Amino acid sequence: MKFFLFCLLIINFSLAFAKEELLVVTENWPPYNYLNKQGKLIGDSTKVIKEILAQTDITYKTHVYPWARSFQIAAHRKNTLIYSIYKTDERANKFYWYCPITRPTPMHFYKMSKNTSIQVNNIEQAKQFVIGLIRGDWSQAYLQDLDFKVGEQLDLAAEMSINTNKLIAGRIDLIINSDLGMALELQKMNLPINSVTKLFTIDLSGQAEICMAINKDSSKDLIQKITLAFESFKNSQK
C-alpha cells in the first residue's frame, strides 16, 4: 500500500511539472503559410514562427486547417496559437497578440481571362459581380464593411481551391488572391498563369498587420515564454 501511494505521489508530482504542449494552427495562405508539393509547411510567416518558438523550450504541434476551423479552435481552446492573422476590432479581445510577424503582401482581384464581359477597376465596380471568398477570412470582413453582402456579391467557401474551381467553372466572377497564391492554384490545375487576369489591388500596408495570436486562457508560462521570444525576435529585426 505504501509503495502504491509513493508511486501515485511521483506521478502527480511529474504531471504537475510536465511541460504544457502548445497547439499551433494555421491555413494555406501563400506567401505567409502554405504546404509545398512535398506536404511541408513553409512560407514567410512559418519561418518566423519557427524562429520564435525555437528560442523557447515549448513543445508544440502544428496543424493546417481551413481558416474558419483554425480560427474557431484558437478562439475556444487554451494553449493554442494561430497565425497568420490580421488584428481587427472584432478579434482583438479573443487573443493576446504579437504583431507584426511579417509585412502584408498585396492582394489582387482576378477574373478568368476569357470572360471579357467583366471589366472592373475598383471596389465599387466589383459590387456588380459575385466574388468568391474564404469563409471567415479577412477579405470577408473587409468587403462587408464596404456594404458587400453574403449571398449577393459574396460567395463563401472553406478553402481557396474551392473558389478557384468555381471561378474556372463560371460559378463566380472574381476571386481575391496574392500573386504567389494564384500561381500555385493554377499550377495545381495545370493551367497557365494567363488563364486569369489581374484587375486591381488591395494593399493593406500601413492599414493592418500580419500577426500571430494566442488564446487568452492559455497558461501564463506559455504566454510568458512566447512573449519573451517574440520581443527578442523583434529586437533582432531592428
C-alpha positions as CSV (number, residue, x, y, z in Angstrom):
1,M,0.0,0.0,0.0
2,K,2.8,2.4,0.9
3,F,4.6,1.6,-2.4
4,F,1.3,2.3,-4.3
5,L,0.9,5.7,-2.6
6,F,4.6,6.5,-3.3
7,C,4.1,5.8,-7.0
8,L,0.9,7.9,-7.1
9,L,2.8,10.8,-5.4
10,I,5.6,10.5,-8.0
11,I,3.1,10.5,-10.9
12,N,1.2,13.5,-9.6
13,F,4.5,15.4,-9.0
14,S,5.6,14.6,-12.5
15,L,2.3,15.8,-14.0
16,A,2.4,19.0,-12.1
17,F,5.7,19.9,-13.6
18,A,5.2,18.5,-17.0
19,K,5.6,21.0,-19.9
20,E,2.3,22.1,-21.4
21,E,2.2,21.4,-25.1
22,L,1.3,24.2,-27.5
23,L,-1.1,23.7,-30.4
24,V,-0.3,25.8,-33.4
25,V,-3.0,26.2,-36.1
26,T,-2.8,27.9,-39.5
27,E,-4.2,27.7,-43.0
28,N,-3.0,27.5,-46.6
29,W,-2.3,31.2,-47.4
30,P,0.6,31.9,-49.7
31,P,3.1,33.5,-49.3
32,Y,2.6,33.5,-45.5
33,N,1.9,29.9,-44.7
34,Y,1.3,27.0,-47.1
35,L,2.0,23.4,-47.9
36,N,4.5,22.8,-50.7
37,K,4.4,19.9,-53.2
38,Q,6.1,17.6,-50.6
39,G,3.5,18.5,-48.0
40,K,5.9,20.6,-45.9
41,L,4.6,23.7,-44.2
42,I,6.6,26.7,-45.5
43,G,6.1,30.4,-46.0
44,D,7.3,33.8,-44.7
45,S,5.3,33.6,-41.5
46,T,6.0,30.0,-40.9
47,K,9.7,30.7,-41.0
48,V,9.2,33.5,-38.3
49,I,7.0,31.3,-36.1
50,K,9.6,28.5,-36.1
51,E,12.4,31.0,-35.3
52,I,10.4,32.5,-32.4
53,L,9.4,29.1,-30.9
54,A,13.0,27.8,-31.3
55,Q,14.0,30.3,-28.7
56,T,11.8,28.6,-26.1
57,D,11.7,25.1,-24.7
58,I,8.0,24.8,-25.7
59,T,6.8,21.5,-27.2
60,Y,4.4,22.2,-30.0
61,K,2.5,20.6,-32.9
62,T,1.3,22.4,-36.0
63,H,-1.9,21.6,-37.9
64,V,-3.1,23.2,-41.2
65,Y,-6.9,23.6,-41.4
66,P,-9.4,25.7,-43.4
67,W,-9.3,29.2,-42.0
68,A,-12.7,29.1,-40.2
69,R,-11.8,25.9,-38.4
70,S,-8.4,27.2,-37.3
71,F,-9.9,30.4,-36.0
72,Q,-12.6,28.6,-34.0
73,I,-10.1,26.2,-32.5
74,A,-7.8,29.1,-31.5
75,A,-10.6,31.2,-30.1
76,H,-12.0,28.4,-27.9
77,R,-9.1,26.1,-27.0
78,K,-6.5,27.2,-24.4
79,N,-2.8,26.8,-25.2
80,T,-3.4,27.4,-28.9
81,L,-1.5,29.8,-31.1
82,I,-2.8,30.9,-34.6
83,Y,-1.0,32.6,-37.5
84,S,-1.1,34.4,-39.9
85,I,-3.9,36.6,-38.7
86,Y,-5.0,40.2,-39.1
87,K,-5.8,42.0,-35.8
88,T,-9.2,43.5,-36.1
89,D,-11.6,45.2,-33.6
90,E,-13.8,42.1,-33.7
91,R,-11.0,39.7,-32.9
92,A,-8.9,41.9,-30.6
93,N,-10.3,40.7,-27.2
94,K,-10.1,37.0,-28.1
95,F,-6.4,36.7,-28.0
96,Y,-3.0,38.0,-26.8
97,W,-1.4,39.5,-29.9
98,Y,2.1,39.5,-31.3
99,C,2.4,42.0,-34.2
100,P,3.8,42.2,-36.8
101,I,5.4,38.9,-37.7
102,T,5.8,39.9,-41.4
103,R,4.6,42.6,-43.8
104,P,1.3,42.4,-45.6
105,T,1.6,41.4,-49.3
106,P,-0.7,43.0,-51.9
107,M,-3.8,41.0,-52.7
108,H,-5.5,41.2,-56.1
109,F,-8.9,40.7,-57.7
110,Y,-8.7,38.2,-60.5
111,K,-11.1,37.1,-63.2
112,M,-10.9,34.4,-65.9
113,S,-9.2,36.0,-68.9
114,K,-11.7,34.5,-71.3
115,N,-14.5,36.4,-69.5
116,T,-14.2,39.6,-71.5
117,S,-17.6,40.9,-70.3
118,I,-16.1,41.6,-66.8
119,Q,-14.4,45.0,-66.6
120,V,-13.5,46.0,-63.0
121,N,-11.1,48.8,-62.0
122,N,-12.1,49.4,-58.4
123,I,-14.0,48.2,-55.3
124,E,-17.2,50.0,-56.2
125,Q,-17.4,48.4,-59.6
126,A,-16.8,45.0,-58.1
127,K,-20.2,45.2,-56.4
128,Q,-21.7,44.3,-59.8
129,F,-20.2,40.8,-59.6
130,V,-20.0,37.6,-57.4
131,I,-16.8,37.3,-55.5
132,G,-15.5,34.0,-54.1
133,L,-14.0,34.4,-50.6
134,I,-12.8,32.1,-47.8
135,R,-15.3,31.9,-45.0
136,G,-14.3,34.0,-42.0
137,D,-11.3,35.3,-43.8
138,W,-10.0,38.9,-43.6
139,S,-11.4,39.7,-47.0
140,Q,-15.0,38.8,-45.9
141,A,-14.9,41.4,-43.0
142,Y,-13.1,43.9,-45.3
143,L,-15.7,43.7,-48.0
144,Q,-18.7,43.5,-45.7
145,D,-17.5,46.8,-44.1
146,L,-17.9,48.2,-47.6
147,D,-21.5,47.0,-47.9
148,F,-20.9,43.8,-49.8
149,K,-23.5,41.2,-48.9
150,V,-23.1,37.5,-48.3
151,G,-25.4,35.6,-50.7
152,E,-25.4,38.6,-53.1
153,Q,-21.9,39.7,-54.1
154,L,-20.1,37.4,-51.7
155,D,-19.9,33.6,-52.1
156,L,-18.2,31.8,-49.2
157,A,-16.2,28.6,-49.3
158,A,-13.9,26.7,-46.9
159,E,-10.7,26.9,-49.0
160,M,-9.1,28.8,-51.9
161,S,-9.0,25.7,-54.1
162,I,-12.9,25.6,-54.0
163,N,-13.1,29.2,-55.0
164,T,-10.6,28.7,-57.8
165,N,-12.7,25.7,-59.2
166,K,-15.8,27.9,-59.0
167,L,-14.1,30.7,-60.9
168,I,-12.9,28.3,-63.6
169,A,-16.4,26.7,-63.9
170,G,-18.0,30.2,-64.2
171,R,-20.0,29.9,-60.9
172,I,-18.4,33.0,-59.5
173,D,-16.9,36.1,-61.3
174,L,-14.0,37.1,-59.2
175,I,-11.6,35.9,-56.5
176,I,-9.0,37.6,-54.3
177,N,-5.5,36.1,-54.0
178,S,-1.8,37.0,-53.9
179,D,0.5,36.7,-56.9
180,L,2.1,33.5,-55.4
181,G,-1.3,32.1,-54.2
182,M,-2.9,32.5,-57.6
183,A,0.1,31.0,-59.4
184,L,0.1,27.9,-57.1
185,E,-3.6,27.4,-57.5
186,L,-3.3,27.4,-61.3
187,Q,-0.3,25.2,-61.1
188,K,-2.3,22.6,-59.2
189,M,-4.8,22.6,-62.0
190,N,-2.3,22.5,-64.8
191,L,-3.4,25.9,-66.1
192,P,-1.1,28.7,-67.4
193,I,-0.9,31.9,-65.4
194,N,-2.5,33.8,-68.3
195,S,-5.7,31.9,-67.7
196,V,-6.6,34.7,-65.3
197,T,-6.3,38.5,-65.4
198,K,-5.4,40.7,-62.5
199,L,-7.9,43.5,-62.3
200,F,-6.9,45.7,-59.3
201,T,-5.1,45.5,-56.0
202,I,-5.8,45.8,-52.3
203,D,-2.7,46.9,-50.5
204,L,-3.1,46.8,-46.7
205,S,0.4,48.0,-45.9
206,G,0.1,50.6,-43.1
207,Q,-3.6,49.6,-42.5
208,A,-3.3,46.2,-41.0
209,E,-0.6,44.0,-39.5
210,I,0.1,40.3,-40.0
211,C,0.2,38.8,-36.6
212,M,0.3,35.6,-34.5
213,A,-2.1,35.3,-31.5
214,I,-2.6,33.0,-28.6
215,N,-5.8,32.1,-26.8
216,K,-6.3,34.3,-23.7
217,D,-6.9,31.3,-21.5
218,S,-3.5,29.8,-22.2
219,S,-1.1,29.1,-19.4
220,K,0.8,32.0,-18.0
221,D,4.0,30.0,-18.5
222,L,3.4,29.6,-22.3
223,I,2.4,33.2,-22.7
224,Q,5.4,34.5,-20.9
225,K,7.8,32.3,-22.9
226,I,6.2,33.3,-26.2
227,T,6.2,37.0,-25.2
228,L,9.9,37.0,-24.3
229,A,10.8,35.1,-27.5
230,F,8.8,37.5,-29.7
231,E,10.4,40.5,-28.1
232,S,13.8,39.0,-28.7
233,F,12.8,38.4,-32.4
234,K,11.6,42.0,-32.8
235,N,14.8,43.4,-31.3
236,S,16.8,41.2,-33.7
237,Q,15.0,42.8,-36.7
238,K,15.9,46.4,-35.7
